[in-house]
Amino acid sequence: MSQPSTSTSTSTSTSNPNTLAFLECMELTPTQTDLYLHWLLEKPITDAACKAIAGLPFAPPENLIFNGKRETNNTTRVYFNKENCEKFEVCRDLVETFKDPSIITAIEKKCGIDLSEGQLRIEYCQDENGFWLEPHTDIFVKLFTMLIYLDDDPKLADCGTDVYDENHEFVKRAPYGLNKGMIFIPGENTWHGFSPRPINGVRKSIIVNYVTKDWKDTYELA
């Protein structure tokens, strides 16, 4: 990943509220060691950013096929790519945050990974009733996966990501709520998904990935 100059890095780290929020979150978040390494997050970005993302003028996609796979509906998916960063300030701010060298260093240190070749990909998801995801592990070209949830509606409290064991048996559920989230490093045992259950509203979230240079769909990248 190309890095900003040192002067830009310093300015961004000290002036971008999302950068400051994420760095603090990394310091305070304990490592969960059950099943596989993962981190359950509180306030990884600002509440204001969460609300701005949730307010983006994208209607939840219609006429979706719910078969347990996001890629089935690829044509309806929304990314913080060049086009949307030019249109929306919050998209630009989040991309700036997760391209900041101090953020990348914090992730590498916390998670024990190397993101020097990583490319940033941020997806905005709006999941409605009928949506589900089968237990899966993220594909090998993903170096890092973080989910950030965007809504504090009590009716959605049961909408966190599900964690499974190697037999695809449910083990735990990440807490869903405004500015809560989860990090894991994709691997052969990082089984997760969203078991079929009612969604009483719109389950809004972003998925933040760093991906390798083998990522084919470059239009998705920040």
C-alpha positions as a Python dict, from the first residue, in 0.01 Angstrom:
ca = {
    (1, 'M'): (0, 0, 0),
    (2, 'S'): (140, 338, -95),
    (3, 'Q'): (200, 548, 214),
    (4, 'P'): (141, 923, 257),
    (5, 'S'): (438, 1143, 331),
    (6, 'T'): (548, 1182, 693),
    (7, 'S'): (405, 1531, 719),
    (8, 'T'): (67, 1417, 590),
    (9, 'S'): (72, 1121, 827),
    (10, 'T'): (132, 1339, 1129),
    (11, 'S'): (-141, 1582, 1032),
    (12, 'T'): (-393, 1308, 964),
    (13, 'S'): (-320, 1121, 1286),
    (14, 'T'): (-374, 1428, 1500),
    (15, 'S'): (-667, 1589, 1316),
    (16, 'N'): (-889, 1304, 1196),
    (17, 'P'): (-1129, 1208, 1478),
    (18, 'N'): (-1178, 861, 1330),
    (19, 'T'): (-805, 797, 1336),
    (20, 'L'): (-785, 897, 1701),
    (21, 'A'): (-1089, 684, 1786),
    (22, 'F'): (-946, 377, 1617),
    (23, 'L'): (-604, 409, 1777),
    (24, 'E'): (-767, 437, 2121),
    (25, 'C'): (-991, 139, 2044),
    (26, 'M'): (-689, -73, 1950),
    (27, 'E'): (-519, 12, 2278),
    (28, 'L'): (-823, -82, 2486),
    (29, 'T'): (-947, -392, 2302),
    (30, 'P'): (-842, -729, 2448),
    (31, 'T'): (-757, -1023, 2223),
    (32, 'Q'): (-1012, -1305, 2222),
    (33, 'T'): (-838, -1642, 2189),
    (34, 'D'): (-1131, -1886, 2179),
    (35, 'L'): (-1157, -2074, 1846),
    (36, 'Y'): (-940, -1822, 1662),
    (37, 'L'): (-791, -1483, 1736),
    (38, 'H'): (-1051, -1207, 1711),
    (39, 'W'): (-1129, -873, 1866),
    (40, 'L'): (-1469, -736, 1975),
    (41, 'L'): (-1470, -361, 1930),
    (42, 'E'): (-1624, -64, 2109),
    (43, 'K'): (-1615, 268, 1921),
    (44, 'P'): (-1357, 190, 1650),
    (45, 'I'): (-1462, 511, 1474),
    (46, 'T'): (-1673, 808, 1586),
    (47, 'D'): (-2047, 779, 1646),
    (48, 'A'): (-2087, 1073, 1408),
    (49, 'A'): (-1917, 879, 1129),
    (50, 'C'): (-2141, 578, 1190),
    (51, 'K'): (-2451, 796, 1165),
    (52, 'A'): (-2320, 970, 852),
    (53, 'I'): (-2259, 636, 683),
    (54, 'A'): (-2602, 509, 784),
    (55, 'G'): (-2746, 827, 632),
    (56, 'L'): (-2585, 785, 291),
    (57, 'P'): (-2844, 810, 11),
    (58, 'F'): (-2834, 444, -85),
    (59, 'A'): (-3161, 257, -52),
    (60, 'P'): (-3140, -105, 61),
    (61, 'P'): (-3111, -319, -254),
    (62, 'E'): (-3425, -485, -382),
    (63, 'N'): (-3505, -820, -544),
    (64, 'L'): (-3210, -995, -382),
    (65, 'I'): (-3145, -1368, -390),
    (66, 'F'): (-3091, -1496, -36),
    (67, 'N'): (-2884, -1812, -64),
    (68, 'G'): (-2624, -1759, 208),
    (69, 'K'): (-2367, -1587, -15),
    (70, 'R'): (-2309, -1211, -58),
    (71, 'E'): (-2148, -1258, -397),
    (72, 'T'): (-2477, -1377, -547),
    (73, 'N'): (-2592, -1012, -536),
    (74, 'N'): (-2263, -851, -644),
    (75, 'T'): (-2428, -601, -879),
    (76, 'T'): (-2610, -432, -587),
    (77, 'R'): (-2312, -390, -352),
    (78, 'V'): (-2179, -47, -245),
    (79, 'Y'): (-1811, 38, -189),
    (80, 'F'): (-1612, 338, -73),
    (81, 'N'): (-1440, 348, -411),
    (82, 'K'): (-1315, 645, -610),
    (83, 'E'): (-1662, 740, -733),
    (84, 'N'): (-1825, 741, -390),
    (85, 'C'): (-1527, 910, -225),
    (86, 'E'): (-1568, 1196, -471),
    (87, 'K'): (-1937, 1226, -382),
    (88, 'F'): (-1946, 1177, -5),
    (89, 'E'): (-1725, 1330, 263),
    (90, 'V'): (-1772, 1043, 509),
    (91, 'C'): (-1641, 797, 251),
    (92, 'R'): (-1332, 1011, 198),
    (93, 'D'): (-1280, 1045, 574),
    (94, 'L'): (-1296, 670, 635),
    (95, 'V'): (-1062, 595, 347),
    (96, 'E'): (-820, 856, 482),
    (97, 'T'): (-843, 694, 824),
    (98, 'F'): (-766, 342, 712),
    (99, 'K'): (-488, 451, 478),
    (100, 'D'): (-316, 641, 758),
    (101, 'P'): (24, 483, 838),
    (102, 'S'): (-43, 507, 1212),
    (103, 'I'): (-360, 301, 1168),
    (104, 'I'): (-185, 40, 956),
    (105, 'T'): (96, 14, 1211),
    (106, 'A'): (-153, -24, 1497),
    (107, 'I'): (-335, -305, 1316),
    (108, 'E'): (-11, -483, 1231),
    (109, 'K'): (105, -464, 1593),
    (110, 'K'): (-227, -568, 1746),
    (111, 'C'): (-304, -848, 1503),
    (112, 'G'): (46, -970, 1421),
    (113, 'I'): (12, -926, 1046),
    (114, 'D'): (194, -754, 760),
    (115, 'L'): (-13, -506, 557),
    (116, 'S'): (272, -360, 354),
    (117, 'E'): (121, -505, 36),
    (118, 'G'): (-239, -444, 140),
    (119, 'Q'): (-500, -253, -58),
    (120, 'L'): (-799, -99, 118),
    (121, 'R'): (-1155, -212, 45),
    (122, 'I'): (-1459, -79, 236),
    (123, 'E'): (-1810, -208, 170),
    (124, 'Y'): (-2136, -58, 298),
    (125, 'C'): (-2399, -325, 372),
    (126, 'Q'): (-2772, -293, 430),
    (127, 'D'): (-2918, -632, 513),
    (128, 'E'): (-3292, -683, 546),
    (129, 'N'): (-3518, -965, 656),
    (130, 'G'): (-3440, -1283, 464),
    (131, 'F'): (-3065, -1220, 454),
    (132, 'W'): (-2836, -1488, 592),
    (133, 'L'): (-2477, -1601, 543),
    (134, 'E'): (-2365, -1961, 558),
    (135, 'P'): (-2064, -2044, 775),
    (136, 'H'): (-1756, -1953, 573),
    (137, 'T'): (-1397, -1842, 595),
    (138, 'D'): (-1295, -1533, 399),
    (139, 'I'): (-1104, -1594, 77),
    (140, 'F'): (-722, -1607, 93),
    (141, 'V'): (-672, -1272, -81),
    (142, 'K'): (-819, -1093, 222),
    (143, 'L'): (-548, -1005, 473),
    (144, 'F'): (-772, -843, 736),
    (145, 'T'): (-1146, -824, 803),
    (146, 'M'): (-1325, -577, 1029),
    (147, 'L'): (-1700, -534, 1071),
    (148, 'I'): (-1840, -212, 1215),
    (149, 'Y'): (-2212, -194, 1297),
    (150, 'L'): (-2401, 131, 1249),
    (151, 'D'): (-2734, 120, 1433),
    (152, 'D'): (-2844, 126, 1797),
    (153, 'D'): (-3204, 17, 1735),
    (154, 'P'): (-3283, -237, 2012),
    (155, 'K'): (-3479, -444, 1759),
    (156, 'L'): (-3147, -521, 1586),
    (157, 'A'): (-2958, -623, 1899),
    (158, 'D'): (-2946, -986, 1782),
    (159, 'C'): (-2787, -900, 1447),
    (160, 'G'): (-2417, -942, 1519),
    (161, 'T'): (-2189, -1174, 1325),
    (162, 'D'): (-2199, -1540, 1429),
    (163, 'V'): (-1881, -1731, 1513),
    (164, 'Y'): (-1867, -2106, 1447),
    (165, 'D'): (-1633, -2393, 1527),
    (166, 'E'): (-1472, -2615, 1264),
    (167, 'N'): (-1789, -2828, 1253),
    (168, 'H'): (-1994, -2518, 1169),
    (169, 'E'): (-2161, -2531, 1510),
    (170, 'F'): (-2263, -2194, 1655),
    (171, 'V'): (-2038, -2076, 1941),
    (172, 'K'): (-2100, -1704, 1998),
    (173, 'R'): (-2237, -1386, 1845),
    (174, 'A'): (-2063, -1051, 1824),
    (175, 'P'): (-2262, -774, 1997),
    (176, 'Y'): (-2452, -559, 1746),
    (177, 'G'): (-2503, -190, 1820),
    (178, 'L'): (-2397, 159, 1722),
    (179, 'N'): (-2020, 166, 1669),
    (180, 'K'): (-1956, -189, 1784),
    (181, 'G'): (-1763, -433, 1573),
    (182, 'M'): (-1534, -727, 1525),
    (183, 'I'): (-1191, -795, 1374),
    (184, 'F'): (-1042, -1126, 1264),
    (185, 'I'): (-756, -1229, 1039),
    (186, 'P'): (-888, -1457, 764),
    (187, 'G'): (-757, -1811, 789),
    (188, 'E'): (-860, -2171, 743),
    (189, 'N'): (-1042, -2182, 1077),
    (190, 'T'): (-1209, -1839, 1090),
    (191, 'W'): (-1563, -1968, 1044),
    (192, 'H'): (-1828, -1697, 1066),
    (193, 'G'): (-2161, -1605, 911),
    (194, 'F'): (-2516, -1497, 992),
    (195, 'S'): (-2757, -1774, 1080),
    (196, 'P'): (-3112, -1741, 944),
    (197, 'R'): (-3323, -1532, 1183),
    (198, 'P'): (-3557, -1233, 1161),
    (199, 'I'): (-3407, -892, 1091),
    (200, 'N'): (-3646, -631, 1230),
    (201, 'G'): (-3530, -333, 1028),
    (202, 'V'): (-3215, -276, 826),
    (203, 'R'): (-2889, -428, 951),
    (204, 'K'): (-2640, -158, 852),
    (205, 'S'): (-2265, -216, 870),
    (206, 'I'): (-1938, -159, 693),
    (207, 'I'): (-1681, -427, 615),
    (208, 'V'): (-1323, -305, 609),
    (209, 'N'): (-1069, -528, 435),
    (210, 'Y'): (-710, -503, 332),
    (211, 'V'): (-661, -730, 33),
    (212, 'T'): (-361, -853, -164),
    (213, 'K'): (-258, -729, -506),
    (214, 'D'): (-426, -1037, -653),
    (215, 'W'): (-768, -879, -588),
    (216, 'K'): (-939, -883, -928),
    (217, 'D'): (-1231, -641, -880),
    (218, 'T'): (-1023, -325, -852),
    (219, 'Y'): (-1330, -100, -893),
    (220, 'E'): (-1419, -198, -534),
    (221, 'L'): (-1097, -59, -388),
    (222, 'A'): (-1063, 270, -203),
}
